[in-house]
Amino acid sequence: MYPTDETIYLKKNDLDTPSLLVELDLMEKNMNRMAKFARECGVNLRPHVKTHKVPDIAKKQLAAGAKGVCLQKVSEAEAFAAHGIDDIFITNEIVGDQKYERLAKLADKIHLGVATDNAEVVKQMGKACRNEGSELDVYVDIDVGMHRCGVDPKRAASLAKEVSGEKNLILKGLMGYEGHVGSGKTKAERLRLANEAMRTVTEAKRSIERKGINVEVVSVGSSTSTWVTAKHPAVTEVQPGMYLFNDGGLVDNDVATLADCALTVLTTVMSKTSDDHAVVDAGSKAFQWDQGIFPRTRSPGVKMVKFSEEHGWLQLSGKGKGLRVGDRLEFIPQHCCTCINQHDELVGIRSGRVEKVWPVVARGKMK
Ligand SMILES: Cc1ncc(COP(=O)(O)O)c(C=O)c1O
């Protein structure tokens, strides 16, 4: 379904289901709140737009004050660039000859940056950019405690030196993504980990500067911890993504409430065979399942307790027992990014009516 004159007069409950919805008033509130916070902290906001994968939404974020965007994959960056986004930081390790070539080509068209934790990759990216005649910003990726990718801070200076030695690479700065400051931890533990991560990235920055190399940008920030880490003196840029919508994970991390969640999947009750059991027409195919936690609803007495691929199993109590086949229910995904990646379209709702239908342009871009 693409927006037409008829579509924009549709009411939310006229939509076929499952449909991925975003409440535009709430999304704009979340967007402006983070933009204002970053401004007040004196840091640039470079939102992670792999969260929504929609170039038009990125343009809204840029208009609200963001300085460029982040993505994870070369193919995502190519898709956004093709839709007019011209300042992209790929906050991920990019490895492989085809990808070096594509990076170098894209860097010729837009302002492009990439993270790295490997000296051989630096050489190969340098070579590809030399061949292409393009320049690429490079950020040394520091392991600040997540233990996913990123060099030990003690090795940051030698890697920065490798980058500086490549004619077509520009050492832009450091990335210290503190994605471990999240689920399953107490508030106090999250605060401790966030501060420790910022000490680690600061240590890495100083070690590079002692070699006489300038570190212009220190880019950090998840949607859980940006509220703390943006205030750290070494930080110049934050890169949260999910703050735009909020989701079950961010509710569990105490940085949002269910009322702040802008993204839902609209479903229809497709079966009700007993008082306390019903099934909606959306299961793992519509929500994804990477967090292993079921989506929640604001409707009373309704709890999703099991997925099949196309079925969401509901346990009903109290008011929920009154549900009937054909009733509509909205569910908030546990992880907004992976849920959006399941859908072709994102429907923008304002005051109960369809205002926008965005194709999820960078959906499924894995390479
Ligand atoms: C490197 C990096 N930066 C930023 C983000 C955005 O953080 P969040 O998803 O908490 O909004 C992610 C998300 O996975 C990430 O991997």
The ligand as an ORCA input file, in Angstrom:
! r2SCAN-3c Opt
* xyz 0 1
  C      27.475      0.734     16.920
  C      26.083      1.138     17.282
  N      25.826      2.434     17.509
  C      24.596      2.863     17.847
  C      23.537      1.972     17.968
  C      22.185      2.509     18.344
  O      21.912      2.216     19.678
  P      20.421      1.874     20.158
  O      20.006      0.693     19.353
  O      20.553      1.594     21.615
  O      19.582      3.047     19.879
  C      23.772      0.612     17.729
  C      22.682     -0.358     17.857
  O      22.827     -1.539     17.754
  C      25.070      0.187     17.384
  O      25.352     -1.109     17.166
*
